[in-house]
Amino acid sequence: MAGFFLEDLSVGQSAELTRTVTDADLVAFAAVTGDDNPVHLDEAYAAGTVFGGRIAHGMLSAGYISAVIGTRLPGTGTVYVSQMLRFRRPVRIGDAVTTTATISGIDLERARVGLSAVCAVDGKVVLEGEAVVIAPRRPAA
Amino acid sequence: MAGFFLEDLSVGQSAELTRTVTDADLVAFAAVTGDDNPVHLDEAYAAGTVFGGRIAHGMLSAGYISAVIGTRLPGTGTVYVSQMLRFRRPVRIGDAVTTTATISGIDLERARVGLSAVCAVDGKVVLEGEAVVIAPRRPAA
């Protein structure tokens, strides 16, 4: 249980998480989702693509956004409504991906919270997009 | 290597994939992304939420969309540009999620392809949204 109640959130508040992508992460992500596109798994194939080598599944970085939102800001009890994702650059094995979510709007009546999310590697944006979530209300005393 | 070149795609063309969510999938997805929100992992906690039990990470279903696009339509060689996701209903362990992607638009000059994607369980939409991808061109003969 970690995070904030709706009433304790403010616009501009942010949280982040850094994860380093491993070979095992790509193998596991492929197994769980069924996305066994060889650009993620097969170095010989990937070396011949525009990427020049294996890249992570874009949805792995999207999972990092979900992790920040679901475990830190707002955190436990948050329900996802929508997420826009714009994939900007590839992520490679060994990259440390820092994911930052920042509150961009709060609708207290509907308990809806907007967040802008950015995943970056060495300061360069690899994925960005906006989320809308329902944040948990503080229980009545 | 599976899928289609840009020149072979047509509006209305679709592909699908069905995956049944397991407990192990949620554990692995949490480990890979860092999203260890207890609503996905802790039955005792989840039973007390509005969902009444553990639910899958929304981004797991998003991964199924990526799988259809990256392995079937357009398939190998496809590059993700953007993905909108609207989470409609929870997905539970044991649910068979059928993900369908349908081509909604093709820009031959820019090699951009739009797809509408729907994840459904027992015919009910759990996740939907639009993707934009770059499809691989047929190599010159």
Contacts between the chains, C-beta under 8 A, distances in Angstrom:
chain1	res1	chain2	res2	distance
A	1	B	38	7.0
A	1	B	45	7.8
A	17	B	34	6.0
A	19	B	33	7.6
A	19	B	34	5.5
A	25	B	32	4.9
A	28	B	28	5.2
A	28	B	31	7.2
A	28	B	32	5.0
A	29	B	29	8.0
A	29	B	32	5.5
A	29	B	63	7.0
A	31	B	28	7.2
A	32	B	25	4.9
A	32	B	28	5.0
A	32	B	29	5.5
A	32	B	32	7.4
A	32	B	60	6.8
A	32	B	63	6.9
A	33	B	19	7.6
A	33	B	60	6.8
A	33	B	63	3.3
A	33	B	64	5.9
A	33	B	66	6.6
A	33	B	67	5.1
A	34	B	17	6.0
A	34	B	19	5.5
A	34	B	63	7.8
A	34	B	64	6.6
A	34	B	67	4.3
A	34	B	71	7.4
A	35	B	63	6.0
A	35	B	64	8.0
A	35	B	66	5.0
A	35	B	67	3.7
A	35	B	70	5.4
A	35	B	71	6.3
A	36	B	67	7.8
A	36	B	71	6.3
A	37	B	67	7.9
A	37	B	70	3.8
A	37	B	71	5.4
A	37	B	76	6.2
A	37	B	78	7.8
A	38	B	1	7.0
A	38	B	76	6.4
A	39	B	70	7.8
A	39	B	76	7.6
A	39	B	77	7.8
A	45	B	1	7.8
A	49	B	77	7.2
A	50	B	79	7.6
A	57	B	63	7.0
A	57	B	66	6.1
A	57	B	70	7.9
A	58	B	66	6.6
A	58	B	80	4.8
A	58	B	83	7.7
A	59	B	59	6.2
A	59	B	62	5.3
A	59	B	63	4.6
A	59	B	65	7.9
A	59	B	66	4.6
A	60	B	32	6.8
A	60	B	33	6.8
A	62	B	59	5.3
A	62	B	62	6.0
A	62	B	83	7.8
A	63	B	29	7.0
A	63	B	32	6.9
A	63	B	33	3.2
A	63	B	34	7.9
A	63	B	35	6.0
A	63	B	57	7.0
A	63	B	59	4.6
A	63	B	63	7.8
A	64	B	33	5.9
A	64	B	34	6.6
A	64	B	35	8.0
A	65	B	59	7.9
A	66	B	33	6.6
A	66	B	35	5.1
A	66	B	57	6.1
A	66	B	58	6.6
A	66	B	59	4.6
A	67	B	33	5.1
A	67	B	34	4.2
A	67	B	35	3.7
A	67	B	36	7.8
A	67	B	37	7.9
A	70	B	35	5.4
A	70	B	37	3.8
A	70	B	39	7.8
A	70	B	57	7.9
A	71	B	34	7.4
A	71	B	35	6.3
A	71	B	36	6.3
A	71	B	37	5.4
A	76	B	37	6.2
A	76	B	38	6.4
A	76	B	39	7.6
A	77	B	39	7.8
A	77	B	49	7.2
A	78	B	37	7.8
A	79	B	50	7.6
A	79	B	87	8.0
A	80	B	58	4.7
A	80	B	87	4.6
A	81	B	86	7.3
A	81	B	87	6.3
A	82	B	84	7.2
A	82	B	85	6.2
A	82	B	86	4.7
A	82	B	87	6.7
A	82	B	129	7.9
A	83	B	58	7.8
A	83	B	62	7.8
A	83	B	84	7.8
A	83	B	85	4.6
A	83	B	87	7.8
A	84	B	82	7.2
A	84	B	83	7.8
A	84	B	84	5.4
A	84	B	85	7.6
A	85	B	82	6.2
A	85	B	83	4.6
A	85	B	84	7.6
A	85	B	85	7.1
A	86	B	81	7.3
A	86	B	82	4.7
A	87	B	79	7.9
A	87	B	80	4.6
A	87	B	81	6.2
A	87	B	82	6.7
A	87	B	83	7.8
A	129	B	82	7.9
